[in-house]
Amino acid sequence: MTAPNLRNRYMQDSVSTASPAKLLLMLYDRLILDLGQAEEALRAGEREVAHEKITHAQEIIIELQVSLDVEAWSGAPGLANLYGYLLTELIGANIARDADRVAVCRGFLEPLRDAWREAAASAVAH
């Protein structure tokens, strides 16, 4: 197997064997990575790269949104609303080529990802 094939196999195995909490964190990590790269691409005038990264980020948010059980806990409806807001902002940022709007979205998601990471670690500890 070639190195790229091995890497792809490793990633597939990592995803297929991950717990739901780990999968959630993987999605958030990739989402934040995409937004950081989109912001950099917009600032560098790399429109196609930025579009690709923002579009992928939107796909992740949609996946998070549709998999969210709004009946599971009291904060879920607010989180669903945040996902809707982020989608709207990213569409606008993509159209306007606005790196600052992308940065604002990332700013909302980083503390949320960190909170999920702490919750997952706390659940494993108990």
C-alpha positions in Angstrom: 0.0 0.0 0.0 1.2 3.5 -0.7 1.5 6.1 2.0 -1.6 8.0 1.0 -3.6 4.8 0.9 -2.3 3.9 4.4 -3.2 7.3 5.7 -6.7 7.0 4.2 -7.1 3.5 5.7 -6.0 4.8 9.1 -8.5 7.6 9.0 -11.3 5.3 8.0 -10.4 2.9 10.8 -10.2 5.8 13.3 -13.6 7.1 12.3 -15.3 3.7 12.2 -14.1 2.7 15.7 -14.5 6.1 17.4 -17.1 6.6 20.2 -19.9 9.1 19.6 -18.1 11.7 21.8 -14.8 11.2 19.8 -16.7 11.5 16.5 -18.2 14.8 17.7 -14.8 16.1 18.6 -13.4 15.0 15.3 -16.1 16.9 13.5 -15.5 20.0 15.6 -11.8 19.8 15.1 -12.2 19.5 11.3 -14.8 22.3 11.3 -12.5 24.7 13.1 -9.5 23.7 10.9 -11.6 24.4 7.8 -12.7 27.8 9.1 -9.1 28.7 9.9 -7.9 27.7 6.5 -10.8 29.5 4.8 -10.0 32.7 6.7 -6.4 32.5 5.7 -7.3 31.8 2.1 -9.7 34.8 2.0 -7.0 37.0 3.4 -4.6 35.7 0.7 -7.1 36.2 -2.1 -7.3 32.4 -2.7 -11.0 32.4 -3.5 -11.4 28.8 -4.7 -9.6 27.4 -1.6 -11.7 29.6 0.7 -14.9 28.5 -1.1 -14.0 24.8 -0.7 -13.2 25.1 3.0 -16.3 27.2 3.8 -18.5 24.7 1.9 -17.0 21.8 3.7 -17.5 23.6 7.0 -21.2 24.1 6.1 -21.5 20.4 5.4 -20.1 19.6 8.8 -22.5 22.1 10.5 -25.4 20.6 8.6 -24.4 17.1 9.8 -24.1 18.4 13.4 -27.5 20.1 13.1 -29.4 17.1 11.7 -27.8 14.7 14.3 -28.7 17.0 17.2 -31.5 15.6 19.3 -33.3 18.8 20.5 -35.2 16.8 23.1 -32.1 15.3 24.7 -31.1 18.3 26.9 -32.3 21.8 27.6 -29.4 23.5 25.7 -30.0 21.6 22.5 -32.6 24.1 21.0 -30.1 26.9 21.6 -27.3 24.9 19.9 -29.6 24.2 17.0 -30.2 27.9 16.6 -26.5 28.6 16.8 -25.9 26.1 14.0 -28.5 27.9 11.9 -26.9 31.2 12.6 -23.5 29.9 11.6 -24.8 28.5 8.4 -26.3 31.8 7.5 -23.1 33.7 8.4 -20.9 31.3 6.4 -23.1 31.6 3.3 -22.8 35.4 3.6 -19.1 35.2 4.3 -18.5 33.1 1.2 -20.6 35.4 -1.0 -18.9 38.6 0.4 -15.5 37.0 0.6 -15.4 38.2 4.2 -12.6 36.7 6.3 -13.8 38.5 9.4 -17.2 36.8 9.3 -15.5 33.5 9.0 -13.3 34.4 12.0 -16.4 35.3 14.1 -17.9 31.9 13.3 -14.7 30.1 14.4 -14.7 32.2 17.5 -18.2 30.8 18.5 -17.1 27.2 17.8 -13.7 27.0 19.5 -15.1 27.4 23.1 -17.9 25.1 22.2 -15.5 22.4 21.0 -13.4 22.8 24.1 -16.6 22.4 26.3 -17.5 19.2 24.4 -13.9 18.0 24.9 -14.2 18.6 28.7 -17.6 16.9 28.8 -16.2 13.9 27.0 -13.2 13.6 29.3 -15.4 14.0 32.4 -17.7 11.3 31.1 -14.8 8.9 30.7 -13.4 9.7 34.1 -16.7 8.8 35.8 
